[in-house]
């Protein structure tokens, strides 16, 4: 950014006066920056005139002083007196206005190159000077009094003084001053800020390996940076939320430590955990830590033959127990859950082979594998159909990964129960169909029996009170006639064939 009045520090000089500066040797005595073949007094006068343009203009306008002898030079004290008088006279003359110094702040990474620029707007050839934070002159016009060779002149003109500083270090940070010898003199400053990227970025873990379901703690440390870094965590491409962060400061440097707590799963084995640093001095600085997760075996039973899912009598059955775990499972066994293993079944490592199936082979066959972490198994339910069977079996090859439901999460059980759920659904449909058929058959039988019963009991029936009622005048007479005529009346009998 450009600096205007905000960076200006006016020199404490009365209007119209000049600043007289004598260069000094390392021993502290004044030096006139003498050119070859030039007397010390003439060198001093030239440097003073160069640093005060008003005095130079007044000296050029004033006539030379008369001397008794042209061959004898003036004493040094007389020359200095004349220069002082010329400067005072020049201070009474009007001067031009409108010159402005412009500077820009610089941010640079340690070890790189910083460019310092002092620019003048509306220049009138006034002297430009650059000073370091200790107010030592780096460049006076195009001359470098400072012995630090890292400062090199890039450009010099009446309107600009541009200097480069190579191999920048922390000690170079601070304010640098641009001075313009006008009336009144101007001084502006610019700031060099040095950035230091973090060093020794590393991830540390309390354990080299972790068990499935265990929570581990990782620490990422970024050392010796300026300013302090920001640390972000990733697992693969997914960003994670970090835990607590500690910032330690020593001298002008910062060390940042970020903590991450992570519960690992079997899917995390071999996945990189990334510690990435956000810092203005560096881009894409990161380090990786690969997770090493131990987990119990995954067991799956595959049917190699027959190719079709339907197993019939006389078919060849070949089952493969596929096992994956870390560390590698060393103990893989086959067993029959509901009975002893038939003698004609051949078990070879992870393979189970039945040459010719028959009804006696029906049952549940289990493949079991174990390692240092735990034990898992998978069940295969075998049902042998007749040779004429064409429908697909209702229950076939159920796989169960865990040996207890508590050992795995719901997500782990979902895949292993997929085959079981489909098989159970098929069983339910068959049972429902059978029950409906039985109910319909029972209702048909009931309807037939009721029809035959009602057909056989068809006819007209009379009670005792109704006998003799046809000839009676009233109900009482009918009852009396019925009671009295029972003995004389013929009994009606019906026979059912």
C-alpha positions, 0 to 999 in steps of 0.5 A: 500500500502507498503511504501518504501523510500517515507515515510521515515524520517531519524533520525538526528543522525550521523552515528554509534551513538545511541539515548539515551531515558529515559522514563518519568513519568507523572510528567516529571521526568525520569523513568528507567522502573525498574523491580521488585527486580532490582536497578534503575541503573541496570534498566536504563542500561538495557533499554539503552542497549536495545535501542542501540544494538551496545552499548550492543555488545560492553559492552558484549565484553569488560572485566570487570573493576577491583575494589578494593573490589568485594563486593562494587558496582560501583557508578551510574556515573561510570556505565553510563560512561562505557556505553557511552564509550562502545557506542562510541567504538561500533560506530567505528565497522562495522555494517550490512546493508540491513534492510528495514522497510515496512508500509501500509496506513490504511483506517478505518470507525469510530468506527471500528478496525484499524491494524498498522503494522511495518515489517522489511525485512532482520531483524537482531533483531534491536529494533522496536518502534511505535509512534503516530502522537504526537510522543509519544511511543505506543509500544517499542518492546512488551512493551506499555508505552502509557496508551491508552488501545485501543492499543493492541499488535497483534504480535511481533517478530524480523521482525514485530510489529503489533498493533490493535487500537479499536473504532477508532475516528476522533482524531486518524487520522494522521501519525504513525511512525515506527522506526528501531534502525539500523545504521543509524536509519530508520523511516517510516510513515503510515497514518490512514484515518478515514471515517465517514458515513452520518447520518440522511439521510432524504427527505423533501417536500414542500407539502404533496400532489400534484395535477396531472400535478403539479411540486413539489420540493424534498430535500435530506440531508445527514448530518455529513459525511467524505468525502462529499457524492454523492446523486443520485435520483430514481423514482421506478427503473428509475434514475432521474437527480438531480438539484443543490447540496449544500455542507456545511463544519463544522470542518472536517464534510460535509453536502450535500443537493440535490434538485429534481424538478419533474412534477407528473402524476396520474401514480406516485401516490404511487410510491417511490422516492428514495434518495441514497447515494454513500459513501466509508464508507457505501453501499446501504444507502437510504431513500424513499418518497412515492408520494401522487398525487391527480387526477380527475376521470377516467371514463369508461362505461362497457356493462354487458349485452347483452354479444354480442355487437349487441343490438336488440329490446327486449334485456336487456341492463345493463351498469356499470360506472367504476370510479377511482379518488383521492380523491374518486369521490362522485358524479356519474350521468347518463344523455342522451346527445341528449334528456331526459332520458326515464322513463323506464330506471332505474339508480342506482348509477353507473348502468344504466338498460334498461329492454327491448330495442326499437328504441326510446332508440337510443341515447348517454348516458353519465356517469359523475363523479367529485371530488375536482380536476375536472370532467370527463365523458364517453359516450355510443352511443346506436343503437338498431337493428331489431330482425333479424339483424346479422351484428355488429353495426357500432357505439357502445359504444364510450368512451370519458374520458375528457370533453374537449380536452385541459384537458388531454395530447395526451397520455391520449386521445389515449386510450379513442379514440381507440373505437371511431376511430374504430367506425368511420372507420366502418361508413366510409366504409359503407358510401363509399360502399353506394356512390359507389352503387349509382354511379354504378346504375346511370351509368347503367340507363344512358347507357340504356337511351342513347341506346334507344335514338340512336336506335330510331333516326336511318335513312338517312337525306338530306339537301335542297342543296342535293335535285336535285343534282343527275341530275345536271352537277355541284354544281350551277345547283344542287342548282338552280334545288333544289330551283326550284323543291321544290314546285313540289317535294313531301314532305317526311314525317317520323313518329316515333312510 
